[in-house]
Amino acid sequence: MRLAVPLHQFLSRLVFALAASGLAWPGFAASTLNAEVVGPAGEAIEDAAVFLVPVSAPKPARHAPLSAAVAQHDREFVPYLTVVQTGAAVSFPNQDPIRHHVYSFSKPKKFEIKLYAGDAPDPIIFDTPGVVTMGCNVHDWMLGYVLVVDTASFGKTGADGRVQISAVEDGEYESHIWHPRQRHEVAPQHVSVNRAMREPLRFVIEVAPRKPHYKPPLDPLHYSK
């Protein structure tokens, strides 16, 4: 039987799949890390990125980064924050009945997708770690973020302020947090990842409120054909 991919890639992907499903593999121990992010008053913080940087953990096998999509919906970027691994391809589908012009001047990834409707021509490859701020040349209030991290162990909090990061190889890590509207940087925390973990990792962060903005009514004359 001839494999569609090289044997080493096949085995690497198999190990990752086994770890993600909780099955054992000789020499490979993986766990799930739970984290919660709250504000100074204990309120849940949504859209906070949590990611792990190995300190003394075994170097994980390199996997192709997962792709992602940032839609334009109701003249907003959805999701507001997207977290991807270095090298990930991100598409920008336009789900609105009007055209958008997506761009970024951020150093990690400068790009421009000129006026378009429907699917964008090609995905954008985010190949440098860092924060990428996006806007639309047509709608000044539209603002979105892509956080590019050089690790496969990351996640983003939901409305309950919680996130679960699966298939993390047991070992020592620095856990980092980032939020688009954070008032101050938060120091990383050292964490020992193993199957005996019971308490979630907890971060306290001060976040500025998201400012409301006015959206003018859509002009039917400007609808995309």
MDAnalysis code that builds the backbone (N, CA, C; Angstrom):
import MDAnalysis as mda
import numpy as np

u = mda.Universe.empty(675, n_residues=225, atom_resindex=np.repeat(np.arange(225), 3), trajectory=True)
u.add_TopologyAttr("name", ["N", "CA", "C"] * 225)
u.add_TopologyAttr("resid", np.arange(1, 226))
u.add_TopologyAttr("resname", ["MET", "ARG", "LEU", "ALA", "VAL", "PRO", "LEU", "HIS", "GLN", "PHE", "LEU", "SER", "ARG", "LEU", "VAL", "PHE", "ALA", "LEU", "ALA", "ALA", "SER", "GLY", "LEU", "ALA", "TRP", "PRO", "GLY", "PHE", "ALA", "ALA", "SER", "THR", "LEU", "ASN", "ALA", "GLU", "VAL", "VAL", "GLY", "PRO", "ALA", "GLY", "GLU", "ALA", "ILE", "GLU", "ASP", "ALA", "ALA", "VAL", "PHE", "LEU", "VAL", "PRO", "VAL", "SER", "ALA", "PRO", "LYS", "PRO", "ALA", "ARG", "HIS", "ALA", "PRO", "LEU", "SER", "ALA", "ALA", "VAL", "ALA", "GLN", "HIS", "ASP", "ARG", "GLU", "PHE", "VAL", "PRO", "TYR", "LEU", "THR", "VAL", "VAL", "GLN", "THR", "GLY", "ALA", "ALA", "VAL", "SER", "PHE", "PRO", "ASN", "GLN", "ASP", "PRO", "ILE", "ARG", "HIS", "HIS", "VAL", "TYR", "SER", "PHE", "SER", "LYS", "PRO", "LYS", "LYS", "PHE", "GLU", "ILE", "LYS", "LEU", "TYR", "ALA", "GLY", "ASP", "ALA", "PRO", "ASP", "PRO", "ILE", "ILE", "PHE", "ASP", "THR", "PRO", "GLY", "VAL", "VAL", "THR", "MET", "GLY", "CYS", "ASN", "VAL", "HIS", "ASP", "TRP", "MET", "LEU", "GLY", "TYR", "VAL", "LEU", "VAL", "VAL", "ASP", "THR", "ALA", "SER", "PHE", "GLY", "LYS", "THR", "GLY", "ALA", "ASP", "GLY", "ARG", "VAL", "GLN", "ILE", "SER", "ALA", "VAL", "GLU", "ASP", "GLY", "GLU", "TYR", "GLU", "SER", "HIS", "ILE", "TRP", "HIS", "PRO", "ARG", "GLN", "ARG", "HIS", "GLU", "VAL", "ALA", "PRO", "GLN", "HIS", "VAL", "SER", "VAL", "ASN", "ARG", "ALA", "MET", "ARG", "GLU", "PRO", "LEU", "ARG", "PHE", "VAL", "ILE", "GLU", "VAL", "ALA", "PRO", "ARG", "LYS", "PRO", "HIS", "TYR", "LYS", "PRO", "PRO", "LEU", "ASP", "PRO", "LEU", "HIS", "TYR", "SER", "LYS"])
u.atoms.positions = np.array([
    [0.844, -1.193, 0.000],
    [0.000, 0.000, 0.000],
    [0.881, 1.246, 0.000],
    [0.549, 2.190, -0.831],
    [1.337, 3.417, -0.931],
    [0.631, 4.528, -0.176],
    [1.340, 5.147, 0.775],
    [0.750, 6.211, 1.576],
    [0.672, 7.500, 0.774],
    [-0.389, 8.287, 1.027],
    [-0.552, 9.566, 0.313],
    [0.399, 10.615, 0.835],
    [0.919, 10.413, 2.074],
    [1.866, 11.360, 2.657],
    [3.084, 10.573, 3.103],
    [4.247, 11.214, 3.250],
    [5.434, 10.515, 3.738],
    [5.175, 9.859, 5.084],
    [5.873, 8.747, 5.342],
    [5.628, 7.964, 6.550],
    [5.822, 8.779, 7.819],
    [6.859, 9.627, 7.874],
    [7.107, 10.386, 9.098],
    [5.979, 11.384, 9.359],
    [5.401, 11.952, 8.295],
    [4.276, 12.869, 8.492],
    [3.040, 12.104, 8.962],
    [2.846, 10.910, 8.392],
    [1.701, 10.087, 8.793],
    [1.773, 9.742, 10.274],
    [2.957, 9.302, 10.740],
    [3.119, 8.932, 12.139],
    [2.952, 10.134, 13.054],
    [3.487, 11.282, 12.625],
    [3.379, 12.496, 13.428],
    [1.922, 12.892, 13.614],
    [1.155, 12.824, 12.538],
    [-0.260, 13.175, 12.627],
    [-1.031, 12.157, 13.461],
    [-0.639, 10.891, 13.358],
    [-1.301, 9.859, 14.143],
    [-1.092, 10.085, 15.627],
    [0.135, 10.420, 16.017],
    [0.433, 10.689, 17.425],
    [-0.411, 11.846, 17.932],
    [-0.509, 12.902, 17.117],
    [-1.286, 14.074, 17.519],
    [-2.758, 13.708, 17.686],
    [-3.287, 12.895, 16.765],
    [-4.690, 12.492, 16.842],
    [-4.952, 11.639, 18.071],
    [-4.022, 10.726, 18.380],
    [-4.176, 9.894, 19.566],
    [-4.164, 10.735, 20.834],
    [-3.262, 11.706, 20.871],
    [-3.174, 12.564, 22.065],
    [-4.438, 13.375, 22.230],
    [-4.948, 13.902, 21.117],
    [-6.150, 14.730, 21.184],
    [-7.358, 13.927, 21.645],
    [-7.377, 12.619, 21.335],
    [-8.500, 11.776, 21.720],
    [-8.328, 11.169, 23.105],
    [-7.141, 11.391, 23.722],
    [-6.895, 10.872, 25.060],
    [-6.346, 9.468, 25.088],
    [-6.032, 8.893, 23.925],
    [-5.476, 7.550, 23.882],
    [-3.984, 7.583, 24.142],
    [-3.456, 6.508, 24.629],
    [-2.041, 6.461, 24.989],
    [-1.183, 6.160, 23.779],
    [0.068, 6.584, 23.858],
    [1.075, 6.305, 22.841],
    [2.406, 6.184, 23.561],
    [3.198, 5.147, 23.293],
    [4.458, 4.952, 24.017],
    [5.340, 6.202, 23.977],
    [5.742, 6.672, 25.161],
    [6.639, 7.814, 25.228],
    [5.955, 9.146, 25.059],
    [4.624, 9.143, 24.922],
    [3.902, 10.392, 24.685],
    [2.812, 10.524, 25.734],
    [2.890, 11.533, 26.581],
    [1.866, 11.777, 27.593],
    [1.279, 13.151, 27.354],
    [-0.019, 13.187, 27.159],
    [-0.669, 14.463, 26.868],
    [-1.791, 14.703, 27.850],
    [-2.016, 15.962, 28.156],
    [-3.041, 16.342, 29.120],
    [-3.843, 17.508, 28.573],
    [-4.881, 17.865, 29.310],
    [-5.712, 19.013, 28.957],
    [-5.547, 20.078, 30.029],
    [-5.299, 21.297, 29.591],
    [-5.157, 22.413, 30.524],
    [-6.409, 23.271, 30.473],
    [-6.979, 23.527, 31.630],
    [-8.128, 24.419, 31.750],
    [-7.671, 25.740, 32.352],
    [-8.213, 26.820, 31.836],
    [-7.850, 28.144, 32.348],
    [-9.094, 29.013, 32.419],
    [-9.069, 29.966, 33.322],
    [-10.145, 30.946, 33.404],
    [-9.529, 32.333, 33.524],
    [-10.181, 33.287, 32.889],
    [-9.698, 34.666, 32.874],
    [-10.810, 35.556, 33.409],
    [-10.473, 36.327, 34.434],
    [-11.465, 37.205, 35.062],
    [-10.908, 38.609, 35.184],
    [-11.816, 39.558, 35.388],
    [-11.436, 40.928, 35.642],
    [-11.189, 41.169, 37.123],
    [-10.828, 42.405, 37.498],
    [-10.515, 42.713, 38.901],
    [-11.659, 42.413, 39.862],
    [-12.899, 42.500, 39.379],
    [-14.053, 42.239, 40.239],
    [-14.538, 40.795, 40.123],
    [-13.787, 39.968, 39.408],
    [-14.159, 38.565, 39.269],
    [-15.055, 38.277, 38.086],
    [-15.318, 39.289, 37.253],
    [-16.179, 39.084, 36.096],
    [-15.454, 38.304, 34.998],
    [-16.206, 37.475, 34.271],
    [-15.616, 36.676, 33.197],
    [-15.157, 37.582, 32.061],
    [-13.993, 37.266, 31.505],
    [-13.436, 38.039, 30.391],
    [-13.457, 37.184, 29.126],
    [-14.190, 37.669, 28.124],
    [-14.278, 36.972, 26.838],
    [-13.174, 37.462, 25.906],
    [-12.823, 36.631, 24.923],
    [-11.848, 36.982, 23.888],
    [-10.450, 37.217, 24.454],
    [-10.065, 36.447, 25.454],
    [-8.695, 36.481, 25.949],
    [-7.957, 35.258, 25.409],
    [-6.810, 35.487, 24.798],
    [-5.999, 34.394, 24.265],
    [-5.088, 33.866, 25.354],
    [-5.041, 32.546, 25.498],
    [-4.128, 31.884, 26.428],
    [-3.286, 30.911, 25.610],
    [-1.961, 30.997, 25.751],
    [-1.092, 30.087, 25.003],
    [0.094, 29.671, 25.846],
    [0.643, 28.496, 25.530],
    [1.699, 27.878, 26.330],
    [3.004, 27.828, 25.548],
    [4.091, 28.230, 26.194],
    [5.432, 28.162, 25.614],
    [6.239, 27.147, 26.412],
    [6.753, 26.086, 25.785],
    [7.477, 25.049, 26.533],
    [8.728, 25.589, 27.209],
    [8.959, 25.131, 28.439],
    [10.192, 25.441, 29.167],
    [11.069, 24.203, 29.216],
    [10.507, 23.110, 29.739],
    [11.275, 21.870, 29.785],
    [10.466, 20.694, 29.265],
    [9.361, 20.999, 28.601],
    [8.547, 19.929, 28.024],
    [9.244, 19.364, 26.798],
    [8.956, 18.118, 26.455],
    [9.529, 17.576, 25.222],
    [9.120, 18.435, 24.039],
    [10.018, 18.622, 23.097],
    [9.693, 19.415, 21.935],
    [8.626, 18.704, 21.118],
    [7.462, 19.332, 20.948],
    [6.384, 18.639, 20.245],
    [6.695, 18.478, 18.765],
    [6.126, 17.416, 18.183],
    [6.282, 17.221, 16.746],
    [5.624, 18.377, 16.006],
    [6.247, 18.779, 14.935],
    [5.735, 19.902, 14.167],
    [4.585, 19.443, 13.277],
    [3.437, 20.075, 13.423],
    [2.280, 19.745, 12.622],
    [1.909, 20.948, 11.760],
    [1.288, 20.663, 10.654],
    [0.809, 21.764, 9.823],
    [-0.200, 22.576, 10.630],
    [-0.024, 23.899, 10.712],
    [-0.956, 24.714, 11.510],
    [-2.360, 24.651, 10.929],
    [-3.340, 24.696, 11.814],
    [-4.725, 24.669, 11.382],
    [-5.100, 25.990, 10.728],
    [-5.896, 25.921, 9.691],
    [-6.364, 27.129, 9.021],
    [-7.486, 27.767, 9.843],
    [-7.826, 28.993, 9.502],
    [-8.875, 29.722, 10.216],
    [-9.602, 30.627, 9.235],
    [-10.705, 31.190, 9.696],
    [-11.483, 32.100, 8.859],
    [-11.938, 33.279, 9.706],
    [-11.842, 34.474, 9.126],
    [-12.360, 35.691, 9.746],
    [-13.388, 36.264, 8.777],
    [-14.652, 36.178, 9.149],
    [-15.723, 36.635, 8.262],
    [-16.002, 38.114, 8.479],
    [-16.605, 38.720, 7.478],
    [-17.210, 40.033, 7.655],
    [-18.709, 39.805, 7.659],
    [-19.300, 40.056, 8.811],
    [-20.724, 39.774, 9.004],
    [-21.371, 40.956, 9.723],
    [-22.430, 41.490, 9.142],
    [-23.104, 42.662, 9.704],
    [-22.106, 43.802, 9.916],
    [-21.195, 43.925, 8.969],
    [-20.164, 44.976, 8.964],
    [-19.306, 44.952, 10.243],
    [-18.948, 43.743, 10.634],
    [-18.012, 43.503, 11.737],
    [-17.108, 42.339, 11.357],
    [-15.913, 42.278, 11.982],
    [-15.062, 41.102, 11.844],
    [-15.521, 40.051, 12.853],
    [-15.765, 38.850, 12.360],
    [-16.234, 37.756, 13.202],
    [-15.375, 36.525, 12.913],
    [-14.615, 36.050, 13.926],
    [-14.529, 36.508, 15.320],
    [-13.784, 37.851, 15.452],
    [-14.042, 38.487, 16.564],
    [-13.333, 39.723, 16.904],
    [-11.836, 39.453, 17.083],
    [-11.509, 38.319, 17.733],
    [-10.122, 37.884, 17.899],
    [-9.983, 36.463, 17.371],
    [-8.954, 36.246, 16.568],
    [-8.628, 34.920, 16.065],
    [-7.197, 34.602, 16.472],
    [-6.977, 33.402, 17.015],
    [-5.640, 32.968, 17.425],
    [-5.212, 31.839, 16.497],
    [-4.025, 31.962, 15.907],
    [-3.523, 30.936, 14.997],
    [-2.061, 30.667, 15.282],
    [-1.611, 29.503, 14.832],
    [-0.196, 29.157, 14.940],
    [0.566, 29.750, 13.760],
    [1.829, 30.054, 13.977],
    [2.669, 30.594, 12.913],
    [2.592, 29.715, 11.669],
    [2.368, 30.361, 10.532],
    [2.272, 29.646, 9.270],
    [0.858, 29.308, 8.853],
    [-0.131, 29.664, 9.672],
    [-1.519, 29.328, 9.365],
    [-2.057, 30.173, 8.221],
    [-2.945, 29.570, 7.445],
    [-3.647, 30.275, 6.377],
    [-5.001, 30.744, 6.911],
    [-5.305, 32.015, 6.712],
    [-6.558, 32.585, 7.195],
    [-7.334, 33.138, 6.005],
    [-8.575, 32.697, 5.853],
    [-9.438, 33.202, 4.791],
    [-10.344, 34.293, 5.343],
    [-10.872, 35.124, 4.444],
    [-11.684, 36.272, 4.853],
    [-12.987, 36.317, 4.054],
    [-13.907, 35.393, 4.321],
    [-15.166, 35.397, 3.582],
    [-16.027, 36.609, 3.927],
    [-16.600, 37.215, 2.906],
    [-17.491, 38.352, 3.085],
    [-18.928, 37.829, 3.055],
    [-19.593, 37.866, 4.200],
    [-20.962, 37.366, 4.310],
    [-21.992, 38.485, 4.220],
    [-21.543, 39.688, 3.948],
    [-22.449, 40.831, 3.835],
    [-22.909, 41.015, 2.386],
    [-24.023, 41.724, 2.190],
    [-24.491, 41.999, 0.826],
    [-23.773, 43.183, 0.176],
    [-22.719, 43.663, 0.815],
    [-21.926, 44.775, 0.290],
    [-20.461, 44.355, 0.255],
    [-19.648, 45.135, -0.414],
    [-18.227, 44.799, -0.531],
    [-17.427, 45.400, 0.621],
    [-16.317, 44.718, 0.950],
    [-15.393, 45.197, 1.977],
    [-13.989, 45.293, 1.393],
    [-13.161, 46.079, 2.066],
    [-11.759, 46.266, 1.670],
    [-10.921, 46.060, 2.934],
    [-10.433, 44.845, 3.119],
    [-9.748, 44.454, 4.356],
    [-8.257, 44.742, 4.244],
    [-7.669, 45.263, 5.314],
    [-6.239, 45.590, 5.280],
    [-5.641, 45.515, 6.672],
    [-4.313, 45.469, 6.718],
    [-3.574, 45.595, 7.972],
    [-2.236, 46.248, 7.690],
    [-1.845, 47.155, 8.574],
    [-0.522, 47.787, 8.510],
    [0.405, 47.232, 9.595],
    [-0.023, 46.206, 10.298],
    [0.762, 45.670, 11.412],
    [2.042, 45.006, 10.903],
    [3.114, 45.184, 11.661],
    [4.423, 44.680, 11.236],
    [4.455, 43.173, 11.019],
    [3.818, 42.348, 11.897],
    [3.892, 40.898, 11.663],
    [3.278, 40.454, 10.337],
    [2.271, 41.205, 9.841],
    [1.665, 40.848, 8.563],
    [0.926, 42.037, 7.967],
    [1.556, 42.659, 6.986],
    [0.897, 43.723, 6.234],
    [0.234, 43.096, 5.013],
    [-1.042, 43.391, 4.827],
    [-1.736, 42.842, 3.672],
    [-2.923, 43.724, 3.307],
    [-3.462, 43.474, 2.129],
    [-4.606, 44.229, 1.650],
    [-5.431, 43.337, 0.728],
    [-6.723, 43.285, 0.974],
    [-7.657, 42.591, 0.092],
    [-8.638, 43.648, -0.393],
    [-8.462, 44.081, -1.621],
    [-9.258, 45.189, -2.137],
    [-10.714, 44.789, -2.311],
    [-11.545, 45.783, -2.546],
    [-12.993, 45.601, -2.568],
    [-13.424, 44.277, -3.185],
    [-14.173, 43.507, -2.410],
    [-14.616, 42.204, -2.904],
    [-15.900, 41.799, -2.190],
    [-16.597, 40.860, -2.806],
    [-17.790, 40.260, -2.224],
    [-17.607, 38.750, -2.223],
    [-18.308, 38.069, -1.338],
    [-18.192, 36.617, -1.278],
    [-16.852, 36.190, -0.723],
    [-16.299, 35.130, -1.290],
    [-15.006, 34.634, -0.832],
    [-13.878, 35.518, -1.315],
    [-12.891, 35.753, -0.426],
    [-11.700, 36.504, -0.824],
    [-10.894, 35.669, -1.819],
    [-10.105, 36.323, -2.685],
    [-9.359, 35.583, -3.723],
    [-8.474, 34.468, -3.177],
    [-7.652, 34.749, -2.180],
    [-6.721, 33.769, -1.633],
    [-6.609, 33.971, -0.130],
    [-6.352, 32.898, 0.628],
    [-6.107, 33.074, 2.069],
    [-4.791, 33.810, 2.293],
    [-4.681, 34.416, 3.455],
    [-3.461, 35.112, 3.856],
    [-2.683, 34.194, 4.793],
    [-1.367, 34.062, 4.539],
    [-0.509, 33.241, 5.389],
    [0.111, 34.131, 6.468],
    [-0.155, 33.807, 7.723],
    [0.383, 34.572, 8.852],
    [1.631, 33.846, 9.349],
    [2.784, 34.294, 8.867],
    [4.033, 33.553, 9.063],
    [4.971, 34.154, 10.096],
    [4.554, 35.203, 10.799],
    [5.395, 35.835, 11.817],
    [4.588, 36.025, 13.099],
    [5.106, 35.601, 14.263],
    [4.358, 35.781, 15.509],
    [4.120, 37.254, 15.813],
    [3.014, 37.535, 16.454],
    [2.709, 38.903, 16.855],
    [1.235, 39.219, 16.700],
    [0.895, 40.470, 16.956],
    [-0.488, 40.940, 16.896],
    [-0.709, 41.639, 15.560],
    [-1.752, 41.231, 14.869],
    [-2.122, 41.837, 13.594],
    [-3.490, 42.496, 13.764],
    [-3.524, 43.807, 13.612],
    [-4.761, 44.570, 13.718],
    [-5.323, 44.807, 12.324],
    [-6.608, 44.524, 12.150],
    [-7.232, 44.630, 10.834],
    [-8.325, 45.689, 10.827],
    [-8.500, 46.300, 9.668],
    [-9.562, 47.267, 9.484],
    [-10.185, 47.118, 8.110],
    [-11.172, 47.965, 7.837],
    [-11.825, 48.007, 6.528],
    [-11.796, 49.431, 6.030],
    [-11.343, 49.628, 4.801],
    [-11.238, 50.973, 4.236],
    [-12.595, 51.599, 3.989],
    [-13.636, 50.791, 3.961],
    [-14.975, 51.305, 3.683],
    [-15.702, 51.665, 4.966],
    [-15.497, 50.864, 6.008],
    [-16.223, 51.037, 7.260],
    [-15.217, 51.246, 8.388],
    [-15.085, 52.501, 8.803],
    [-14.024, 52.884, 9.734],
    [-14.131, 52.196, 11.085],
    [-15.330, 51.821, 11.503],
    [-15.492, 51.237, 12.835],
    [-15.071, 49.766, 12.899],
    [-14.938, 49.129, 11.751],
    [-14.613, 47.702, 11.762],
    [-13.188, 47.487, 12.265],
    [-13.060, 46.628, 13.270],
    [-11.766, 46.372, 13.875],
    [-11.714, 44.907, 14.302],
    [-10.642, 44.235, 13.920],
    [-10.473, 42.843, 14.301],
    [-9.006, 42.532, 14.525],
    [-8.731, 41.403, 15.162],
    [-7.354, 41.067, 15.525],
    [-7.062, 39.602, 15.209],
    [-5.824, 39.364, 14.762],
    [-5.287, 38.018, 14.653],
    [-4.031, 37.974, 15.513],
    [-4.006, 37.076, 16.482],
    [-2.819, 36.864, 17.310],
    [-2.117, 35.624, 16.777],
    [-0.874, 35.784, 16.327],
    [-0.097, 34.681, 15.773],
    [0.889, 34.225, 16.840],
    [0.815, 32.958, 17.223],
    [1.671, 32.421, 18.286],
    [2.511, 31.277, 17.734],
    [3.727, 31.163, 18.249],
    [4.657, 30.140, 17.764],
    [4.547, 28.881, 18.603],
    [3.326, 28.383, 18.766],
    [3.060, 27.176, 19.535],
    [1.729, 26.608, 19.068],
    [1.561, 25.305, 19.214],
    [0.291, 24.672, 18.860],
    [-0.660, 24.599, 20.043],
    [-0.196, 25.027, 21.229],
    [-1.011, 24.938, 22.449],
    [-1.583, 26.314, 22.772],
    [-2.795, 26.552, 22.333],
    [-3.416, 27.858, 22.558],
    [-4.935, 27.710, 22.538],
    [-5.592, 28.752, 23.011],
    [-7.046, 28.781, 22.996],
    [-7.527, 30.190, 23.278],
    [-8.844, 30.364, 23.259],
    [-9.454, 31.676, 23.464],
    [-10.673, 31.511, 24.355],
    [-10.824, 32.422, 25.314],
    [-11.937, 32.308, 26.254],
    [-13.268, 32.632, 25.587],
    [-14.308, 31.946, 26.080],
    [-15.659, 32.246, 25.644],
    [-16.306, 33.255, 26.577],
    [-17.618, 33.383, 26.469],
    [-18.340, 34.357, 27.279],
    [-18.232, 34.061, 28.773],
    [-17.951, 32.794, 29.122],
    [-17.806, 32.423, 30.529],
    [-16.393, 32.643, 31.059],
    [-15.508, 33.177, 30.210],
    [-14.136, 33.449, 30.634],
    [-13.266, 32.218, 30.726],
    [-13.721, 31.097, 30.178],
    [-12.973, 29.848, 30.300],
    [-12.472, 29.362, 28.950],
    [-11.377, 28.613, 29.004],
    [-10.794, 28.038, 27.797],
    [-10.177, 26.688, 28.161],
    [-10.222, 25.769, 27.221],
    [-9.630, 24.453, 27.412],
    [-8.639, 24.201, 26.282],
    [-7.414, 23.858, 26.640],
    [-6.363, 23.572, 25.660],
    [-6.049, 22.086, 25.752],
    [-6.330, 21.351, 24.690],
    [-6.183, 19.897, 24.692],
    [-4.875, 19.461, 24.057],
    [-4.542, 18.186, 24.272],
    [-3.378, 17.540, 23.647],
    [-2.078, 18.282, 23.951],
    [-1.905, 18.709, 25.202],
    [-0.673, 19.372, 25.627],
    [0.268, 18.317, 26.200],
    [1.457, 18.212, 25.659],
    [2.416, 17.240, 26.192],
    [2.796, 17.610, 27.617],
    [2.855, 16.606, 28.489],
    [3.211, 16.852, 29.877],
    [4.591, 17.486, 29.969],
    [4.716, 18.464, 30.866],
    [5.986, 19.139, 31.040],
    [5.802, 20.507, 31.661],
    [6.863, 21.298, 31.620],
    [6.864, 22.634, 32.214],
    [6.660, 23.683, 31.125],
    [5.787, 24.651, 31.422],
    [5.449, 25.672, 30.433],
    [5.377, 27.052, 31.087],
    [5.511, 28.062, 30.251],
    [5.118, 29.417, 30.611],
    [3.777, 29.668, 29.946],
    [2.784, 30.032, 30.736],
    [1.469, 30.329, 30.189],
    [1.317, 31.839, 30.034],
    [0.898, 32.246, 28.849],
    [0.778, 33.663, 28.514],
    [-0.675, 34.004, 28.226],
    [-1.020, 35.269, 28.436],
    [-2.361, 35.751, 28.148],
    [-2.263, 37.068, 27.397],
    [-3.221, 37.260, 26.475],
    [-3.287, 38.531, 25.739],
    [-4.728, 38.821, 25.384],
    [-5.072, 40.106, 25.485],
    [-6.420, 40.552, 25.117],
    [-6.304, 41.832, 24.301],
    [-7.129, 42.006, 23.263],
    [-7.023, 43.207, 22.421],
    [-7.188, 44.517, 23.176],
    [-7.938, 44.493, 24.280],
    [-8.209, 45.751, 24.985],
    [-7.605, 45.760, 26.392],
    [-6.567, 44.986, 26.615],
    [-5.961, 44.946, 27.946],
    [-5.318, 46.287, 28.274],
    [-5.480, 46.707, 29.522],
    [-4.905, 47.983, 29.952],
    [-3.423, 47.841, 30.293],
    [-3.025, 46.658, 30.750],
    [-1.633, 46.413, 31.113],
    [-1.260, 44.990, 30.705],
    [0.019, 44.786, 30.482],
    [0.487, 43.426, 30.221],
    [0.375, 42.586, 31.494],
    [0.140, 41.308, 31.320],
    [0.039, 40.383, 32.440],
    [1.240, 39.442, 32.388],
    [1.926, 39.312, 33.508],
    [3.118, 38.462, 33.550],
    [2.735, 37.008, 33.305],
    [3.586, 36.268, 32.578],
    [3.301, 34.841, 32.357],
    [3.372, 34.069, 33.663],
    [2.693, 32.934, 33.694],
    [2.697, 32.053, 34.857],
    [3.372, 30.741, 34.492],
    [4.150, 30.211, 35.435],
    [4.747, 28.895, 35.236],
    [3.701, 27.840, 35.573],
    [3.600, 26.815, 34.736],
    [2.622, 25.763, 34.975],
    [3.230, 24.410, 34.630],
    [2.979, 23.424, 35.488],
    [3.388, 22.048, 35.230],
    [2.174, 21.296, 34.707],
    [2.241, 20.900, 33.455],
    [1.111, 20.218, 32.825],
    [1.268, 18.714, 33.021],
    [0.258, 18.091, 33.608],
    [0.238, 16.635, 33.774],
    [-1.190, 16.197, 34.052],
    [-1.418, 14.912, 34.031],
    [-2.776, 14.396, 34.162],
    [-3.317, 14.513, 35.581],
    [-2.453, 14.860, 36.529],
    [-2.899, 15.021, 37.911],
    [-3.465, 16.411, 38.169],
    [-3.412, 17.291, 37.168],
    [-3.905, 18.657, 37.353],
    [-5.390, 18.649, 37.669],
    [-5.784, 19.453, 38.641],
    [-7.189, 19.536, 39.011],
    [-7.709, 20.976, 38.930],
    [-6.949, 21.914, 39.443],
    [-7.393, 23.301, 39.476],
    [-7.066, 23.997, 38.153],
    [-7.996, 24.790, 37.634],
    [-7.707, 25.526, 36.395],
    [-6.701, 26.638, 36.640],
    [-5.964, 26.968, 35.622],
    [-5.078, 28.120, 35.666],
    [-5.953, 29.373, 35.701],
    [-5.561, 30.354, 36.491],
    [-6.406, 31.539, 36.651],
    [-5.608, 32.803, 36.362],
    [-6.162, 33.649, 35.504],
    [-5.554, 34.937, 35.188],
    [-6.519, 36.048, 35.574],
    [-5.971, 37.140, 36.104],
    [-6.745, 38.351, 36.373],
    [-6.203, 39.447, 35.470],
    [-7.090, 40.067, 34.698],
    [-6.655, 41.062, 33.727],
    [-7.660, 42.213, 33.699],
    [-7.146, 43.416, 33.532],
    [-8.015, 44.588, 33.428],
    [-8.185, 44.928, 31.954],
    [-9.436, 44.958, 31.526],
    [-9.752, 45.144, 30.111],
    [-10.645, 46.369, 29.941],
    [-10.328, 47.224, 28.978],
    [-11.170, 48.383, 28.694],
    [-12.466, 47.927, 28.033],
    [-13.586, 48.598, 28.294],
    [-14.852, 48.207, 27.658],
    [-14.790, 48.446, 26.153],
    [-15.522, 47.652, 25.426],
    [-15.574, 47.823, 23.980],
    [-16.516, 48.975, 23.646],
    [-16.012, 49.954, 22.925],
    [-16.798, 51.158, 22.645],
    [-17.889, 50.866, 21.608],
    [-19.114, 51.318, 21.878],
    [-20.169, 51.158, 20.874],
    [-19.925, 52.104, 19.700],
    [-20.454, 51.777, 18.554],
    [-20.278, 52.635, 17.397],
    [-21.552, 52.672, 16.577],
    [-21.685, 53.707, 15.811],
    [-22.875, 53.896, 14.984],
    [-22.652, 53.281, 13.614],
    [-23.627, 52.483, 13.172],
    [-23.597, 51.925, 11.823],
    [-24.705, 52.591, 11.005],
    [-24.351, 53.313, 9.963],
    [-25.401, 53.905, 9.124],
    [-26.197, 52.814, 8.430],
    [-27.459, 53.068, 8.135],
    [-28.266, 52.063, 7.427],
    [-27.631, 51.712, 6.088],
    [-27.792, 50.458, 5.678],
    [-27.270, 50.027, 4.388],
    [-28.042, 50.682, 3.250],
    [-27.316, 51.203, 2.282],
    [-27.920, 51.792, 1.091],
    [-28.089, 50.703, 0.045],
    [-29.329, 50.364, -0.340],
    [-29.547, 49.297, -1.330],
    [-28.782, 49.512, -2.634],
    [-28.482, 50.751, -2.969],
    [-27.762, 51.031, -4.213],
    [-26.335, 50.516, -4.171],
    [-25.829, 50.265, -2.953],
    [-24.455, 49.808, -2.800],
    [-24.354, 48.302, -2.576],
    [-25.484, 47.598, -2.665],
    [-25.447, 46.152, -2.490],
    [-24.604, 45.525, -3.583],
    [-23.868, 44.460, -3.203],
    [-23.069, 43.736, -4.196],
    [-23.986, 43.001, -5.156],
    [-23.541, 42.954, -6.366],
    [-24.297, 42.213, -7.388],
    [-23.847, 40.772, -7.399],
])
